[in-house]
Amino acid sequence: MFERLDQIEQKYQELTAALASPDIVSDSARYQKTAKAHSELTPVVERYREYKDLTRGIAETRTMLADEHDADLKAMAEEELASLQSRLEKTGADLKVLLLPKDPNDDRNVILEIRAGTGGDESSLFAAEMFRMYSRYAETQRWKVEVMSSSDSGVGGLKEVIAMIEGHGAYSKLKYESGVHRVQRVPETEQQGRVHTSAVTVAVLPEAEDVDIKIEAKDIRIDTFCSSGPGGQSVNTTYSAVRITHLPTNTVVSCQDEKSQIKNRQKAMRVLRSRLYEMELERQQAELAKERKTMVGSGDRSEKIRTYNFPQNRVTDHRIGLTIHQLPEVMDGKLQPIIDALIAHFQAEKLKQEAVPA
């Protein structure tokens, strides 16, 4: 591990020097590429340098202990040594995580899809609340949220909403949100106060770039139709809504949020490209699972991943056994404790995989 860290530090120093080179500074594309590579190595190098400083500190403290005869100073040195060793252990664990193969999608934007499931009107109401929850969380991260497509229910909820979330690290923080989210509460329409259970499905897709997925013109069918729902005079009068069908996979994407047919088509193509990219990722993951006979999370959306229990003020993530009794805060977008716990759990799973030969 340390030989690899030395190589990373040397590469980091070369990149640091390159960023000061006039040749690279004058070339915008090269500068951005170099700066990105430099920023990716920075956390590893900073932690490695901290590790080396702690190692030196431990060696110096041990030397002091061996030469010291004053009882009080010796006790202070022993306390300092224990602190340094504890910090060294944590820093070493952090380095192992930082050296894990990085998910190439972590820095991508996200296509967020939320759909009402079992539970009728109550499910659609919760779908709308889930979208608000993720939107509020996105605000705390300074991400941009743009609705690509939505379908309202008759009671103020959402049957379906598809949105683009743009911002640094969006996929790295939201990728574990895919799955079935279950809600348990007393609906407003319930006369006898009984708790109902309904469900909402969430899909988080990394936005695909043009180079990732090539869509041939012969493989798609584009239909236009009149938009429906609120939208003023243009509703039901112009064929601005777009439906794209990818014939080889029978994947259908519709978009009608914009008045412009061109804009709706562009949005629909972004969603289609990301769905096809996700299909390809799932195919690759399935093959990898067969080869290694294990996989961190199946991504199967039929699995219930989280329960929101309103009577008990409780949120439980079933994958990691985490329960938080702060439901209003979570629904207001304060998701970071859950997201941090999920990232830590799946990083630990990856470390176990790295330790066991395939």
C-alpha positions in Angstrom: 0.0 0.0 0.0 2.8 2.4 0.9 4.6 1.9 -2.4 1.4 2.9 -4.2 1.0 5.9 -1.9 4.6 7.0 -2.7 3.8 6.8 -6.4 0.6 8.8 -5.9 2.5 11.5 -4.0 5.1 11.7 -6.7 2.4 12.0 -9.4 0.7 14.7 -7.3 4.0 16.7 -7.1 4.3 16.5 -10.9 0.8 17.7 -11.4 1.4 20.6 -8.9 4.4 21.7 -10.9 2.5 21.3 -14.2 -0.3 23.6 -13.0 2.3 26.4 -12.7 3.7 25.7 -16.2 2.9 28.6 -18.7 2.2 26.0 -21.4 -0.6 24.4 -19.5 -2.0 27.7 -18.0 -2.4 29.0 -21.6 -4.2 25.8 -22.7 -7.7 25.8 -21.1 -8.5 22.2 -21.9 -5.2 20.9 -20.7 -5.3 23.0 -17.6 -8.8 21.8 -16.6 -7.8 18.2 -17.2 -4.6 18.6 -15.1 -6.5 20.5 -12.3 -9.1 17.7 -12.1 -6.5 15.0 -11.8 -4.7 17.1 -9.1 -7.9 17.6 -7.1 -8.7 13.9 -7.2 -5.3 13.0 -5.7 -5.3 15.8 -3.1 -7.4 14.0 -0.4 -5.1 10.9 -0.7 -1.9 12.9 -0.5 -3.0 15.1 2.3 -4.0 12.0 4.4 -0.8 10.2 3.5 1.3 13.2 4.6 -0.7 13.3 7.8 0.0 9.6 8.3 3.8 10.2 7.9 3.7 13.1 10.3 2.0 10.9 12.9 4.5 8.1 12.4 7.3 10.5 13.0 5.6 12.0 16.0 5.1 8.5 17.5 8.8 7.7 16.9 9.9 10.9 18.6 7.5 10.4 21.5 8.9 6.8 22.1 12.4 8.2 22.1 11.4 10.8 24.7 9.8 8.1 26.8 12.9 6.0 26.8 15.1 8.9 27.9 12.7 10.6 30.3 12.9 10.0 34.1 10.5 12.6 35.4 7.3 10.8 36.3 4.9 13.7 35.3 6.6 14.3 31.9 6.6 10.5 31.3 2.9 10.4 32.0 2.2 13.2 29.6 4.3 11.5 26.9 2.4 8.3 27.4 -0.9 10.1 27.0 0.4 11.9 23.9 1.6 8.5 22.5 -1.8 6.9 23.0 -3.5 9.9 21.2 -1.0 9.7 18.3 -1.5 5.9 17.9 -5.3 6.3 17.9 -5.0 9.0 15.2 -2.6 6.9 13.2 -5.0 4.0 13.2 -7.9 6.1 12.0 -5.7 7.8 9.3 -4.6 4.4 8.1 -8.2 3.2 7.8 -9.1 6.4 5.9 -6.2 5.8 3.5 -7.6 2.3 2.7 -10.9 3.7 1.9 -9.4 6.5 -0.3 -7.4 3.9 -2.2 -10.5 1.9 -3.1 -11.3 1.9 -6.9 -13.4 5.0 -7.4 -16.9 4.6 -9.0 -16.4 6.4 -12.3 -20.0 7.7 -12.1 -19.6 9.5 -8.7 -19.0 12.9 -10.1 -21.9 12.7 -12.6 -25.3 14.5 -12.5 -28.3 12.4 -11.6 -31.6 11.6 -13.2 -34.0 11.1 -10.3 -37.2 9.1 -10.9 -39.9 8.9 -8.3 -43.1 6.9 -8.9 -46.1 6.2 -6.7 -46.5 2.5 -6.0 -49.0 0.5 -3.9 -51.3 2.6 -1.8 -53.3 4.7 -4.3 -53.8 8.4 -3.5 -51.7 8.1 -0.3 -48.8 6.8 -2.3 -49.0 9.7 -4.8 -49.0 12.2 -1.9 -45.9 10.6 -0.4 -44.2 10.6 -3.8 -44.7 14.4 -3.8 -43.2 14.6 -0.3 -40.3 12.5 -1.3 -39.6 14.8 -4.2 -39.7 17.7 -1.9 -37.3 15.9 0.5 -34.7 15.3 -2.2 -35.1 18.9 -3.5 -34.5 20.3 -0.1 -31.4 18.1 0.3 -30.2 19.3 -3.1 -30.5 22.9 -1.8 -28.2 22.1 1.1 -25.6 20.7 -1.4 -26.1 23.7 -3.7 -27.2 21.5 -6.5 -29.6 22.5 -9.3 -32.9 20.6 -9.6 -34.8 20.7 -12.9 -38.1 18.8 -13.5 -37.9 16.9 -16.8 -41.4 15.3 -16.6 -44.2 15.0 -14.1 -47.6 13.5 -13.8 -50.0 14.9 -11.1 -52.6 12.9 -9.2 -56.0 14.3 -8.6 -55.3 14.9 -4.9 -52.3 17.1 -5.0 -49.7 14.3 -5.2 -47.5 13.0 -7.9 -48.0 9.8 -9.9 -44.5 10.2 -11.3 -41.8 12.8 -11.5 -38.4 12.7 -13.3 -35.9 15.4 -12.5 -32.3 16.2 -13.3 -30.1 17.0 -10.4 -26.9 18.8 -11.4 -24.0 19.3 -9.0 -20.6 18.1 -7.8 -20.8 14.6 -6.4 -24.6 14.2 -6.9 -24.4 10.6 -7.9 -21.9 9.7 -5.1 -24.3 10.8 -2.4 -27.7 9.7 -4.0 -26.8 6.4 -5.6 -27.9 4.3 -2.6 -31.4 5.9 -2.6 -32.7 3.6 -5.4 -35.3 1.1 -4.2 -38.7 0.9 -2.6 -39.5 3.4 0.1 -42.3 2.4 2.4 -44.5 4.8 4.4 -46.7 3.9 7.4 -49.1 6.6 8.6 -52.8 7.5 9.0 -54.0 9.1 5.8 -56.0 12.3 6.0 -59.0 10.5 4.4 -59.0 7.7 7.1 -62.0 8.1 9.3 -61.1 5.4 11.9 -57.5 6.4 12.5 -56.0 3.2 11.1 -52.4 3.2 9.9 -52.0 2.5 6.2 -48.9 1.2 4.4 -48.0 2.4 0.9 -44.9 2.5 -1.2 -43.0 4.7 -3.6 -40.2 3.6 -5.9 -37.1 5.7 -6.4 -34.5 5.3 -9.2 -31.2 7.2 -9.2 -29.5 7.1 -12.6 -26.1 8.6 -13.4 -26.5 11.0 -16.4 -25.0 9.4 -19.4 -22.8 11.4 -21.8 -22.9 11.2 -25.5 -19.7 9.1 -25.5 -21.2 6.6 -23.1 -24.3 5.6 -25.1 -24.6 5.9 -28.8 -28.2 5.9 -30.0 -28.7 5.2 -33.6 -31.4 7.2 -35.4 -32.8 3.9 -36.9 -33.3 2.5 -33.3 -35.7 5.2 -32.1 -39.2 6.2 -32.9 -40.3 9.8 -32.0 -44.0 10.6 -31.6 -45.4 14.0 -30.9 -48.7 14.8 -29.2 -50.6 17.6 -27.4 -49.5 18.2 -23.8 -52.0 17.8 -21.0 -52.5 19.4 -17.6 -51.7 23.0 -16.6 -49.8 25.1 -19.1 -52.0 27.9 -20.4 -53.3 28.4 -23.9 -50.8 26.1 -25.6 -52.1 23.0 -23.8 -54.0 20.6 -26.1 -53.4 23.0 -29.1 -49.8 22.4 -30.1 -48.0 19.1 -30.6 -45.1 20.1 -28.2 -45.0 16.9 -26.1 -42.6 14.2 -27.2 -42.5 10.5 -26.8 -39.3 8.6 -27.7 -39.3 4.8 -28.0 -36.0 2.9 -28.1 -37.0 0.0 -30.3 -34.2 -2.6 -29.4 -35.1 -2.4 -25.7 -38.7 -1.1 -25.9 -37.8 1.7 -23.5 -40.3 4.6 -23.7 -39.6 8.2 -22.5 -42.1 11.0 -22.6 -41.6 14.7 -21.9 -44.1 17.5 -22.0 -43.0 20.1 -19.5 -41.6 22.6 -22.0 -43.7 24.5 -24.6 -41.0 23.9 -27.1 -41.0 20.5 -28.9 -37.2 20.8 -29.4 -36.6 21.3 -25.7 -38.9 18.4 -24.8 -37.0 16.2 -27.3 -33.7 17.2 -25.8 -34.9 16.4 -22.3 -36.4 13.1 -23.3 -33.1 12.1 -25.0 -31.2 12.9 -21.8 -33.5 10.6 -19.8 -33.4 7.9 -22.5 -29.6 7.9 -22.7 -29.3 7.6 -18.9 -31.8 4.7 -18.7 -29.9 2.8 -21.4 -26.6 3.6 -19.6 -28.1 2.2 -16.4 -29.2 -1.0 -18.2 -25.7 -1.5 -19.5 -24.3 -0.9 -15.9 -26.7 -3.5 -14.5 -25.7 -6.0 -17.2 -22.0 -5.5 -16.4 -22.8 -5.8 -12.6 -24.7 -9.0 -13.2 -21.8 -10.5 -15.1 -19.4 -9.4 -12.3 -21.7 -11.0 -9.7 -21.6 -14.3 -11.5 -17.8 -14.3 -11.7 -17.2 -13.3 -8.1 -20.4 -14.8 -6.6 -20.9 -11.6 -4.6 -22.0 -8.1 -5.1 -22.4 -5.0 -2.9 -26.2 -4.4 -3.2 -28.1 -5.9 -6.0 -29.9 -2.7 -6.9 -33.1 -4.7 -7.3 -35.9 -2.1 -7.0 -38.3 -4.8 -5.7 -36.4 -4.7 -2.4 -37.8 -2.5 0.4 -34.9 -0.4 1.5 -36.4 2.1 3.9 -39.5 2.7 6.1 -40.9 6.0 7.1 -43.1 5.4 10.2 -45.0 8.6 11.1 -46.8 7.4 14.3 -43.4 6.4 15.7 -41.5 9.4 14.3 -39.1 6.8 12.9 -37.0 6.3 9.7 -35.4 2.9 9.3 -32.9 1.9 6.6 -33.3 -1.9 6.4 -30.0 -2.5 4.5 -27.8 -1.3 7.4 -30.2 -1.5 10.3 -30.1 2.2 11.0 -33.0 3.8 12.8 -33.4 7.6 13.3 -36.2 9.1 15.4 -36.2 12.4 13.5 -38.7 11.9 10.8 -39.8 15.6 10.3 -36.1 16.6 9.9 -35.5 13.8 7.4 -38.6 14.8 5.3 -37.3 18.3 5.4 -34.2 17.2 3.5 -31.8 16.5 6.4 -30.6 13.3 4.8 -26.9 13.6 5.5 -26.7 11.3 8.5 -28.4 8.5 6.6 -26.3 9.1 3.5 -23.1 9.1 5.5 -24.0 5.9 7.2 -24.8 4.2 3.8 -21.5 5.4 2.3 -19.5 4.1 5.3 -21.3 0.7 5.2 -20.8 0.1 1.5 -17.2 1.3 1.7 -16.6 -1.3 4.5 -18.2 -4.0 2.2 -15.9 -3.0 -0.6 -12.9 -3.2 1.8 -14.0 -6.8 2.7 -14.2 -7.6 -1.0 -10.7 -6.2 -1.7 -9.3 -8.3 1.1 -10.7 -11.6 -0.3 -9.1 -12.7 -3.6 -11.6 -13.2 -6.4 
